Amino acid sequence: MAAKKLRRAQLSQEMCERLSRYQITTCQDFLCLSLLELMKVTGQSYYEVQKLLCKVSRACAPKMQTAYEMKLRKSVNPSSAFLSTTLHSLDRVLHGGVPCGSLTEITSPPGCGKTQFCIMLSVLATLPVSMGGLDGAVIYIDTESAFSAERLIEIAANRFPTYYDSDEKLLCMTRSIHLYRELTCCSVLKRIMSLEEEIILKKVKLVIIDSVASVVRKEFDTKLQGNLAERSNFLNRGASVLKYLAEEFSIPVILTNQITTALSSGPGLRADLVSPDDDLSLSEGSSVSGKRDSGYVTAALGNTWSHSVNTRLILQYHDLPTRQGNVMLERKERKRRFDHFIEVGLGKT
């Protein structure tokens, strides 16, 4: 919550403008300065600066709430607690859909439809609440240049032909999807840090990053000394801000990831070496000695990252010729697997 903008900490407009001239825009920027530094940049007395410190500290400190209050907030309007995927078996296991206020990860081998699924969720978020949507805008951070406006329109027109019955409605929907192409870790993190103000100004109801693993794997070779620590720092900072945004604005945050296969007696297979032709539904693998060893498909980016996400969906091929797949749900408290067949190429279920 230290990433909260100072203008939301109930400081005067004049004070916020003065501080911004010194690149002090967030509560964290403000609280990292000493009293003498704050007196210099604010032009206030020692006593006034102490009052400002108390105000900013209270604004960014986590608010105490009881379990009853948390339960009551969700029970007042259950529909606002989830974004329906319109895949009924998936919504049923998710208890309503993709949860608002938390991070959901979608991971799969290449070509299973992660981006298609994200594009579909973008369409759903713009729908009115009466149709199961969130009636808001979407911020879509694309790190692989995989987003397609044509595919967005195609999915919307095919899934909801009655609602999107004119080109004008389709174009209006596309204006609610704000796309950013960020191709480096630095630019992705900078974009994440600037999301709070955009969420407020553009009435954003869904944030998507497709994909986290793409930029991380391009820039960090974990075999080099120091890279693992830098990678962990990037992932932790990004996840921390995204969690704050999800909770503060009660919106779903969707992150896509790549996959790796881990064997009990050997290192995991690099996810960027996995192709759609590989049968990753198998639970066995061959060891160097020729014996069969148990293995499993899991998400990339390591154990620390896995604790940052609240819900994980793993997509896998079920029938390659027809491009159908199944989904595995993984949450911190439990794992559950079920079949839901998705025709990736058509955008239908």
Solvent accessible surface area in square Angstrom, and as a share of the most:
residue,aa,sasa,rsa
1,M,67,0.30
2,A,40,0.31
3,A,18,0.14
4,K,15,0.06
5,K,29,0.12
6,L,4,0.02
7,R,147,0.53
8,R,75,0.27
9,A,1,0.00
10,Q,151,0.67
11,L,16,0.08
12,S,69,0.45
13,Q,116,0.52
14,E,140,0.63
15,M,22,0.10
16,C,15,0.09
17,E,86,0.39
18,R,85,0.31
19,L,0,0.00
20,S,51,0.33
21,R,166,0.61
22,Y,107,0.41
23,Q,144,0.64
24,I,12,0.06
25,T,57,0.33
26,T,22,0.13
27,C,0,0.00
28,Q,100,0.44
29,D,52,0.27
30,F,0,0.00
31,L,64,0.32
32,C,100,0.60
33,L,49,0.24
34,S,57,0.37
35,L,54,0.27
36,L,138,0.68
37,E,83,0.37
38,L,0,0.00
39,M,56,0.25
40,K,160,0.68
41,V,15,0.08
42,T,1,0.01
43,G,50,0.48
44,Q,65,0.29
45,S,59,0.38
46,Y,112,0.43
47,Y,141,0.54
48,E,61,0.28
49,V,0,0.00
50,Q,73,0.32
51,K,98,0.42
52,L,25,0.12
53,L,40,0.20
54,C,68,0.41
55,K,75,0.32
56,V,0,0.00
57,S,46,0.30
58,R,159,0.58
59,A,17,0.13
60,C,16,0.09
61,A,43,0.33
62,P,110,0.69
63,K,136,0.58
64,M,165,0.74
65,Q,82,0.36
66,T,65,0.38
67,A,83,0.65
68,Y,153,0.58
69,E,82,0.37
70,M,91,0.41
71,K,142,0.60
72,L,82,0.41
73,R,138,0.50
74,K,115,0.49
75,S,61,0.39
76,V,112,0.64
77,N,70,0.36
78,P,83,0.52
79,S,67,0.43
80,S,54,0.35
81,A,13,0.10
82,F,51,0.21
83,L,0,0.00
84,S,29,0.19
85,T,0,0.00
86,T,35,0.20
87,L,2,0.01
88,H,144,0.64
89,S,20,0.13
90,L,2,0.01
91,D,17,0.09
92,R,165,0.60
93,V,9,0.05
94,L,1,0.01
95,H,120,0.53
96,G,33,0.32
97,G,0,0.00
98,V,1,0.00
99,P,20,0.13
100,C,14,0.08
101,G,21,0.20
102,S,20,0.13
103,L,0,0.00
104,T,1,0.01
105,E,0,0.00
106,I,1,0.00
107,T,0,0.00
108,S,1,0.01
109,P,4,0.02
110,P,57,0.36
111,G,40,0.38
112,C,8,0.05
113,G,13,0.12
114,K,26,0.11
115,T,24,0.14
116,Q,55,0.25
117,F,12,0.05
118,C,0,0.00
119,I,1,0.01
120,M,14,0.06
121,L,0,0.00
122,S,0,0.00
123,V,1,0.00
124,L,4,0.02
125,A,0,0.00
126,T,20,0.12
127,L,1,0.00
128,P,36,0.22
129,V,85,0.49
130,S,107,0.69
131,M,74,0.33
132,G,36,0.34
133,G,5,0.04
134,L,21,0.11
135,D,93,0.48
136,G,12,0.12
137,A,8,0.06
138,V,0,0.00
139,I,0,0.00
140,Y,0,0.00
141,I,0,0.00
142,D,0,0.00
143,T,2,0.01
144,E,77,0.34
145,S,64,0.41
146,A,46,0.36
147,F,20,0.08
148,S,37,0.24
149,A,52,0.40
150,E,131,0.59
151,R,28,0.10
152,L,3,0.01
153,I,56,0.28
154,E,81,0.36
155,I,3,0.01
156,A,0,0.00
157,A,34,0.27
158,N,65,0.33
159,R,47,0.17
160,F,31,0.13
161,P,84,0.53
162,T,122,0.71
163,Y,72,0.27
164,Y,14,0.05
165,D,101,0.53
166,S,48,0.31
167,D,111,0.57
168,E,138,0.62
169,K,84,0.36
170,L,17,0.08
171,L,90,0.45
172,C,77,0.46
173,M,9,0.04
174,T,32,0.19
175,R,167,0.61
176,S,33,0.21
177,I,17,0.09
178,H,48,0.22
179,L,59,0.29
180,Y,41,0.16
181,R,117,0.43
182,E,20,0.09
183,L,92,0.46
184,T,63,0.37
185,C,6,0.04
186,C,101,0.61
187,S,32,0.21
188,V,5,0.03
189,L,22,0.11
190,K,151,0.64
191,R,62,0.23
192,I,5,0.03
193,M,59,0.26
194,S,41,0.27
195,L,0,0.00
196,E,4,0.02
197,E,51,0.23
198,E,24,0.11
199,I,6,0.03
200,I,75,0.38
201,L,131,0.65
202,K,69,0.29
203,K,154,0.65
204,V,4,0.02
205,K,78,0.33
206,L,0,0.00
207,V,1,0.00
208,I,0,0.00
209,I,2,0.01
210,D,1,0.01
211,S,2,0.01
212,V,12,0.07
213,A,0,0.00
214,S,12,0.08
215,V,0,0.00
216,V,0,0.00
217,R,62,0.23
218,K,128,0.54
219,E,79,0.35
220,F,30,0.13
221,D,67,0.35
222,T,61,0.36
223,K,184,0.78
224,L,107,0.53
225,Q,188,0.83
226,G,40,0.39
227,N,25,0.13
228,L,95,0.47
229,A,70,0.54
230,E,100,0.45
231,R,37,0.13
232,S,38,0.24
233,N,82,0.42
234,F,19,0.08
235,L,9,0.04
236,N,68,0.35
237,R,115,0.42
238,G,6,0.06
239,A,5,0.04
240,S,68,0.44
241,V,15,0.09
242,L,4,0.02
243,K,60,0.25
244,Y,13,0.05
245,L,3,0.01
246,A,0,0.00
247,E,117,0.53
248,E,58,0.26
249,F,46,0.19
250,S,63,0.41
251,I,3,0.02
252,P,0,0.00
253,V,1,0.00
254,I,0,0.00
255,L,0,0.00
256,T,0,0.00
257,N,1,0.01
258,Q,38,0.17
259,I,1,0.00
260,T,20,0.12
261,T,20,0.12
262,A,20,0.15
263,L,57,0.28
264,S,85,0.55
265,S,78,0.50
266,G,32,0.31
267,P,125,0.78
268,G,41,0.39
269,L,77,0.39
270,R,129,0.47
271,A,2,0.01
272,D,72,0.37
273,L,117,0.58
274,V,5,0.03
275,S,42,0.27
276,P,47,0.30
277,D,113,0.59
278,D,60,0.31
279,D,85,0.44
280,L,20,0.10
281,S,57,0.36
282,L,109,0.54
283,S,75,0.48
284,E,98,0.44
285,G,14,0.13
286,S,69,0.45
287,S,28,0.18
288,V,162,0.93
289,S,85,0.55
290,G,57,0.55
291,K,144,0.61
292,R,147,0.53
293,D,28,0.14
294,S,75,0.48
295,G,11,0.11
296,Y,133,0.51
297,V,22,0.13
298,T,33,0.19
299,A,9,0.07
300,A,3,0.02
301,L,9,0.05
302,G,41,0.39
303,N,110,0.57
304,T,82,0.47
305,W,8,0.03
306,S,29,0.19
307,H,109,0.49
308,S,14,0.09
309,V,5,0.03
310,N,52,0.27
311,T,3,0.02
312,R,12,0.04
313,L,0,0.00
314,I,3,0.02
315,L,11,0.06
316,Q,10,0.04
317,Y,38,0.14
318,H,100,0.45
319,D,51,0.26
320,L,74,0.37
321,P,121,0.76
322,T,76,0.44
323,R,99,0.36
324,Q,45,0.20
325,G,10,0.10
326,N,14,0.07
327,V,2,0.01
328,M,34,0.15
329,L,2,0.01
330,E,31,0.14
331,R,34,0.12
332,K,112,0.48
333,E,118,0.53
334,R,96,0.35
335,K,140,0.59
336,R,134,0.49
337,R,118,0.43
338,F,29,0.12
339,D,80,0.42
340,H,31,0.14
341,F,87,0.36
342,I,28,0.14
343,E,63,0.28
344,V,17,0.10
345,G,47,0.45
346,L,101,0.50
347,G,14,0.13
348,K,98,0.41
349,T,83,0.48
